Amino acid sequence: MSTSVNSSRRKFVVSLGLGGAATVAAVTSSIVPFASSNKNPTDQVVPVAKGYRLTAHIQDYYRSAML
């Protein structure tokens, strides 16, 4: 068994580990958004109704079309 260590192989293995860690950090930081401390947890997003809605300008049109 040899006690001498190939330094180029050691540098290669260390660079692989650091490169992999950097890649994982870059990918996860772009996927996971940072939590904002100024948001109120009770705020709810209200879904927008889809489809036909009778609004004031539609009612005005119906009134003008009936005359």
C-alpha positions as MATLAB code, in Angstrom:
seq = 'MSTSVNSSRRKFVVSLGLGGAATVAAVTSSIVPFASSNKNPTDQVVPVAKGYRLTAHIQDYYRSAML';
ca = [
       0.000    0.000    0.000;
       1.380    3.396   -1.001;
       1.255    6.352    1.374;
       1.861    8.986   -1.299;
      -1.258   10.755   -2.542;
      -1.748   11.966   -6.062;
      -2.392   15.700   -5.563;
      -3.918   16.261   -8.983;
      -6.552   13.595   -8.281;
      -7.323   15.204   -4.911;
      -7.731   18.644   -6.527;
     -10.029   17.122   -9.141;
     -12.256   15.489   -6.532;
     -12.419   18.682   -4.456;
     -13.308   20.768   -7.517;
     -16.074   18.301   -8.403;
     -17.546   18.642   -4.936;
     -17.405   22.425   -4.962;
     -18.815   22.606   -8.483;
     -21.687   20.323   -7.546;
     -22.475   22.338   -4.455;
     -22.419   25.567   -6.459;
     -24.745   24.054   -9.054;
     -27.224   22.902   -6.424;
     -27.159   26.328   -4.759;
     -27.776   28.112   -8.067;
     -30.665   25.864   -9.055;
     -32.431   25.967   -5.696;
     -32.058   29.721   -5.318;
     -33.745   30.292   -8.665;
     -36.618   27.912   -7.860;
     -37.437   28.754   -4.249;
     -38.505   32.371   -3.725;
     -37.373   34.136   -0.584;
     -40.007   34.661    2.074;
     -41.130   38.235    2.461;
     -41.476   39.476    6.012;
     -43.929   42.267    5.126;
     -46.747   39.969    3.950;
     -49.719   39.414    6.186;
     -50.489   35.680    6.440;
     -54.217   36.417    6.632;
     -54.224   38.040    3.171;
     -56.082   35.800    0.781;
     -56.043   35.953   -2.987;
     -59.587   36.378   -4.243;
     -60.196   34.454   -7.476;
     -61.439   36.526  -10.385;
     -64.777   35.426  -11.779;
     -64.590   34.267  -15.388;
     -67.277   34.611  -17.969;
     -70.081   37.105  -18.463;
     -70.554   39.909  -15.948;
     -73.272   42.527  -16.104;
     -71.449   45.808  -15.497;
     -72.612   49.410  -15.594;
     -71.426   50.091  -19.135;
     -73.175   46.923  -20.395;
     -76.414   48.042  -18.738;
     -76.049   51.470  -20.406;
     -75.678   49.759  -23.768;
     -78.784   47.630  -23.195;
     -80.775   50.759  -22.249;
     -79.615   52.626  -25.372;
     -80.328   49.627  -27.627;
     -83.920   49.356  -26.370;
     -84.811   52.941  -27.315;
];
